Amino acid sequence: MSGKLDSKVAFVSAAGGGIAGAIARRFADDGASVWCVDVNEAAVNATVEEINATHRDCAAASAGDAANEGFVQKSFADLIARFGRLDIIVNAAATGGDLANVVEMDFAQWQKELSVNLSSVFLGCKYGLPHMINSGGGSVINIASTFGSVAVPGRPGYLATKGAIKQLTKSVAIDFAAQNIRANSISPGAIETNRLLERHPSMDVVREKYLPRHPIGRLGQPHEIAAAAAFLASDDASFMTGSDTVSYTH
């Protein structure tokens, strides 16, 4: 790979998953050290082991809830103790629930989606940005969704939180530009990961449902979102902030 992230240090939440795991691996391929976070301990440790098997000892993990304030604060402290600096933050934690409209949805489910999808981004920025500023600046990358712009039935919590992530990202971009912080979001369309199988019996069913919504004629792959994140994290995107990179659907 290019080494465009040599000597940089990244924090990646949900790194045990398909998209964020691919981002963590791509960052390591490009020369970064990576602190990986996920609520699934086995999954995040697998990502770290895969990275460290092919690179220097450049990845470490902490297992816990990215929407838990104390856990996030400690994770950044542990990252600094291990790697000494912070240059990149990727906030990618997400959850969904059973399909329901606002009348049918339990308030507890609404609160859970708000917490995991949106509050985790707030906490990642709140506790990561001071370390990034101390390191001289860097890049914040928040994973939103095309569902932050395009509505589908039965997912009010997911739609609302993903739309809010884009606006929160713009807020960070404006408020911290003077500290050499850039903040951008990525809004993936349908990406072929196991998360899609939580609502569908097979990937063939997923493709049948979502292919007509993607003018490009296929679903996305995790490595393609990772490539976008690597660009945003690198100096190639040095004049890009407050933007949303969209994998178009309709």
C-alpha positions in Angstrom: 0.0 0.0 0.0 0.9 3.7 -0.2 2.1 4.4 3.3 0.0 7.6 3.2 -0.8 7.2 6.9 2.8 6.4 8.1 3.3 7.4 11.8 -0.4 8.3 12.3 -2.5 6.8 15.0 -6.2 6.0 14.6 -9.1 5.2 16.9 -11.8 3.0 15.2 -15.0 2.0 16.9 -17.1 -1.0 15.8 -13.8 -2.4 14.4 -15.1 -6.0 14.9 -17.6 -5.4 12.2 -17.5 -5.5 8.4 -17.1 -1.9 7.5 -15.1 -0.6 10.4 -13.0 -3.7 10.5 -12.1 -3.1 6.8 -11.2 0.5 7.7 -8.9 -0.6 10.5 -7.1 -3.1 8.3 -6.8 -0.5 5.5 -5.3 2.1 7.9 -2.8 -0.4 9.0 -1.9 -1.3 5.4 -1.3 2.4 4.8 1.1 2.7 7.8 -1.1 3.7 10.7 -1.3 2.3 14.2 -4.9 1.4 15.1 -6.8 1.3 18.4 -9.8 -0.9 17.8 -13.0 -0.8 19.8 -16.1 -3.0 19.7 -18.7 -4.3 22.1 -18.0 -7.8 20.7 -14.7 -8.8 22.3 -14.0 -11.9 20.2 -14.7 -9.9 16.9 -12.5 -7.0 17.8 -9.7 -9.2 19.0 -9.9 -11.1 15.7 -9.4 -7.8 13.8 -6.4 -6.9 15.9 -4.9 -10.4 15.5 -5.3 -10.2 11.7 -3.7 -6.8 11.5 -0.8 -7.8 13.7 -0.2 -11.0 11.8 0.7 -9.1 8.7 2.2 -5.8 10.1 4.3 -4.7 12.9 2.7 -4.7 16.4 0.5 -1.8 15.4 -3.0 -2.7 16.6 -4.6 -3.0 20.0 -8.1 -3.3 21.2 -10.5 -2.5 24.0 -13.9 -4.3 24.3 -16.9 -2.3 25.4 -19.8 -0.1 24.6 -18.9 3.0 22.4 -21.9 4.7 24.0 -20.5 4.3 27.5 -18.8 7.5 28.6 -16.4 6.0 31.0 -15.3 3.3 28.6 -14.7 5.7 25.8 -12.7 8.1 28.0 -10.6 5.2 29.2 -10.1 3.8 25.7 -8.6 7.1 24.5 -6.4 7.3 27.6 -5.2 3.8 26.9 -4.6 4.6 23.3 -2.4 7.6 24.2 -0.5 5.5 26.8 0.2 2.8 24.1 0.8 5.0 21.0 1.5 8.5 22.3 -0.6 10.5 19.9 -4.0 10.6 18.1 -4.5 11.6 14.4 -7.6 9.9 13.2 -11.0 9.1 14.8 -13.5 6.9 13.1 -16.9 6.6 14.8 -18.8 3.7 13.3 -20.9 2.1 16.0 -24.5 1.4 14.9 -27.5 -0.6 15.8 -31.0 -1.1 14.5 -34.1 -2.7 15.9 -37.3 -4.4 14.7 -39.1 -2.6 12.0 -41.6 -0.2 13.6 -43.1 3.2 13.0 -43.0 5.9 15.7 -46.3 4.7 17.3 -45.2 1.1 17.4 -41.6 1.6 18.5 -40.8 1.1 22.2 -39.2 4.2 23.8 -36.4 1.9 25.0 -35.5 1.0 21.5 -35.6 4.6 20.4 -33.2 5.4 23.3 -30.9 2.6 22.4 -30.6 3.6 18.8 -30.0 7.2 19.8 -27.3 6.1 22.2 -25.4 3.7 20.1 -25.8 5.4 16.7 -25.4 9.1 17.8 -24.2 9.4 21.4 -21.2 7.2 20.5 -20.2 9.7 17.9 -20.6 12.6 20.4 -18.4 10.7 22.9 -15.8 9.8 20.3 -15.4 13.4 19.5 -15.7 14.8 23.0 -13.0 12.6 24.4 -10.9 12.1 21.3 -10.6 15.7 20.1 -8.5 17.0 23.0 -5.9 14.3 22.3 -6.0 15.1 18.6 -5.5 18.8 19.2 -2.5 18.0 21.5 -1.1 16.0 18.5 -1.4 19.0 16.2 -4.7 18.2 14.5 -6.1 15.4 12.4 -9.2 13.9 10.8 -12.5 12.8 12.2 -14.6 10.4 10.1 -18.1 9.6 11.1 -20.0 6.7 9.5 -23.5 7.9 8.6 -25.7 6.2 6.0 -27.6 7.0 2.8 -30.6 6.4 5.2 -29.7 9.7 6.7 -31.0 11.3 3.5 -33.3 8.7 1.9 -36.3 7.4 3.9 -37.5 3.8 4.1 -40.5 2.5 6.1 -40.2 1.3 9.7 -36.8 2.7 10.7 -37.4 6.1 12.4 -34.6 5.7 14.9 -32.0 4.7 12.3 -33.0 7.4 9.8 -33.0 10.1 12.5 -29.7 9.3 14.0 -27.9 8.8 10.7 -29.2 12.2 9.5 -28.1 13.8 12.8 -24.5 12.3 12.4 -24.1 14.4 9.2 -25.0 17.6 11.0 -22.9 16.8 14.1 -20.0 16.2 11.7 -20.5 19.7 10.2 -20.6 21.1 13.7 -17.3 19.6 14.6 -15.8 20.8 11.3 -16.8 24.4 12.0 -15.9 24.4 15.7 -12.5 22.9 15.5 -11.2 24.1 12.1 -8.8 26.6 13.9 -7.2 23.6 15.7 -6.3 21.9 12.4 -9.2 19.4 12.7 -11.0 18.2 9.7 -14.4 16.3 10.1 -16.2 14.5 7.3 -18.9 11.8 7.2 -19.3 8.8 4.9 -22.8 7.6 4.0 -22.6 4.1 2.6 -25.4 2.5 0.6 -25.9 -1.3 0.9 -22.6 -2.9 1.7 -22.2 -6.7 1.6 -21.6 -7.4 5.3 -23.2 -9.8 7.8 -25.3 -7.0 9.2 -27.5 -7.2 6.2 -28.2 -10.8 7.1 -29.8 -9.7 10.4 -32.9 -8.7 8.4 -32.7 -11.0 5.4 -32.3 -14.8 5.0 -29.5 -14.6 2.5 -27.3 -12.2 0.5 -29.2 -13.2 -2.6 -32.4 -11.8 -1.1 -30.5 -8.7 -0.1 -29.2 -8.2 -3.6 -32.7 -8.7 -5.1 -34.1 -6.1 -2.8 -31.4 -3.4 -3.0 -29.8 -3.7 -6.4 -32.6 -1.7 -8.1 -31.8 1.2 -5.7 -28.1 1.4 -6.7 -27.5 2.9 -10.2 -24.0 1.5 -10.2 -25.7 -2.0 -10.6 -24.2 -3.8 -7.6 -23.9 -3.6 -3.8 -20.8 -2.2 -2.2 -17.9 -4.0 -0.6 -16.3 -3.1 2.8 -12.9 -2.4 1.2 -14.5 0.4 -0.9 -15.7 2.2 2.2 -12.3 1.7 3.7 -10.7 3.3 0.7 -12.9 6.4 1.2 -12.0 6.5 4.9 -8.3 6.2 4.0 -8.5 9.1 1.6 -10.3 11.3 4.2 -7.7 10.3 6.8 -4.8 11.2 4.6 -3.2 14.5 3.6 -4.8 14.0 0.1 -8.0 15.3 1.7 -6.3 18.2 3.5 -8.8 20.8 2.0 -11.9 18.7 2.7 -14.0 19.2 5.8 -17.7 19.3 6.7 -18.5 17.0 3.7 -20.5 13.8 3.3 -19.3 11.2 0.9 -22.3 9.3 -0.3 -22.7 5.9 -2.0 -25.7 6.9 -3.9 -29.1 5.1 -3.6 -32.6 6.2 -4.4 
